[in-house]
Amino acid sequence: MYLFKIEVDSSEGALTVILAAENEEQAFKEIDQHVERHFLYPPELNEVAIVEKKRITPGAAYVIETRKG
């Protein structure tokens, strides 16, 4: 099992999604449903890219930098 950091360019703006999946194919299949559940009206996904992939182990994590302004 892997932890994927996925960047999505959508009609609602840029999104970062952290997703657990067995492989890249499964991650791409599941991204739509996770984004749809987050919004009242599902946005159009223009581009989806896996940025990082880590094997799930104790302590595995991503740091998501949020810029103000």
Secondary structure, DSSP 8 states (H G I E B T S, - for coil): -EEEEEEEEETTEEEEEEEEESSHHHHHHHHHHHHHHHSSS---EEEEEEEEEEE--TT----------
